[in-house]
Amino acid sequence: SEFWIRERGVDRIRVPTDAIDWIEKQGNYSCIHAAGRSHLLRISLENILDTIDPENFTRVHRSVIVRTDRILRIKRMKTGARQAVLSTGDNVPVGRSFVRNLRWTR
């Protein structure tokens, strides 16, 4: 599976799902983070969840989906909030109701 994303208003680039590290909701858009680049796509997070493989991706927050093999660990902040530390160096929020989905992680 793949996404075709319009770049600079004219060109389209192909982003295969296996290249995606994580996806975040940004208003009516979703921002796909893949291979060190970010791509804005006018599609809801819910629609993306319907098209990607649930074996490879998991929702960790109401506004974040992560490729599960990119998660290195879950860390607890001093405030009690949790973050997923990704192999890309990114830290993404983990919602309380999504923590149980991540119990298997290191």
N, C-alpha and C positions, 0 to 999 in steps of 0.2 A: 504494500500500500504506500501511497505517497500523497504529497500536497503540492499543488501548483500555486505559486505565490507571485503576484504581480510586483515587480520591482521598478522603481522610478517611473511608474505610470504606464510603461509600454512593455518592457521585457517581462517574461515569465521565467521563473526558475523552478526546478523540481527539487523538492526536499523529501527524500525517502524517510519513512517513519523510523527505520533503524538508525538514522542519523540524529534523531531528535533526543535532546537531553532532558528538557522539561518545557512545560507550556504554562503560561499564566494568563489569567483573564485581565483585560484592560478595557473596561467599559463594554461597548458592543463588539469589541475585537478580542482576538486571542493573540498573544505574542509567543511565537515558537522560537525556542532557543536551541540551535543546532550547530555543531562544529564551530563554536566560538562566535556565531553571528545570531542576530535577532531578526525575525521576520514577522510583520504584522499582517494578520489575516482576518477578514471580516466573517468570522464564524464563531458561534458560541462554544464555550467549553463543553457543554452538554452534547453538541453535535460532534465535536471532536471525539469525545468518549465513545460515541456510537460507531465511529469509523476505525479506531485504533484497537489493537489486540490487548485485551485485559490481562493476558499472561505477561505482557511486557511493560505495561503502564499501570500506575495506580494513582488515585486521587489522594493527595496528602493534606489538602486544604480546600475550602470552598472555591478558592480562586487559583489552585495550582494542581497540575498533573505532572508526575515525574516518571521517567523511565526507571523501572525498579533496579536494573543492574548498575545505574549511576549512583545509587545511594550508598555512601560509605558508612555513615552512622547517623544516629539521631542524638542530638545533644539537647540538654535541658538548660535553659537560660536562668539567670538569677531570679527573674520574674516568675518562673514556673512555665513559661512558654517553651515550646520545643521547635527545633529547626532540624531539617535534614541537611547534612553536609554531603554535597555531591562530588563526584570524581572530577568535575569541571572546575571546582573551587567555589562554586556558587553555594550559598546557604538559602534555603527556601523555608517558609513557615510550614509548620505541621499543626493542623487544627486538632483540638482535643478529641473530637468525635472521630477523627481519622487515625489516631494513634494505634488503635487495636489492629488496623490493617497492616501495621508495620512491625509487629512483634517479632517477626522472623528475621529482621535485619540485624546486622552486627552491632 
